[in-house]
Amino acid sequence: MTRQGSFNFLIYNVYMAIKPTCDTCGKELTEFGAIVLSPPDESSKVRKYHLCVDCFEKLALPK
């Protein structure tokens, strides 16, 4: 396998192995939505939430 072929194989495996779901509605993410980070807690840790496009639009766009 060439260096470029190896790189393409790595990208293919990374995208196929991870199947995140929306932390709000539970749907599998088929396109990029958003990642929301919480404020840091007392130990400087943050929580990360994945959102689908629909849930992000409900959260972020004014009505």
Secondary structure, DSSP 4 states (H G I P E B T S, - for coil): --HHHHHHHHHHHHHHH---B-TTT--B-SS--EEEEPPP-TTS---EEEE-HHHHHHHHS--
